Amino acid sequence: MTRSTHLFAILGLAVALIVGPSSRRVAAVGAERGRAEQAATPAVINLNTATSADLQKLPGVGPAMADRIIEYRQKSGGFKKVEELMNVKGIGEKTFLKLKSLVAVAPPKSIER
């Protein structure tokens, strides 16, 4: 082996040792970030079956707002469409647009006899 070939071999080995573990670390960090983003993505909440605790998971919805949503649901016989959320005191168009993709309306499961 010539001196320059030997030097390149050592340099290649050094780069492999340095880059190899860090690229695995980068992949691990990327995978962890992906799992965290999935966990942070909230599930869609059904306005007709959600509990107060479920509703409070929505951005900007605290205990009082959750109670008003449930009260509206009970008085109106349930939500027919998500846009009805704007009928709840304190939920205007701006707030509704933040919540729209996070909520859904499905009828409560009926008990078959």
Secondary structure, DSSP 4 states (H G I P E B T S, - for coil): --HHHHHHHHHHHHHHHHHHHHHHHHHHHHHHHHHHHHHHSPPPEETTT--HHHHTTSTT--HHHHHHHHHHHHHHTS-SSGGGGGGSTT--HHHHHHHGGGEE--PPPPPP-
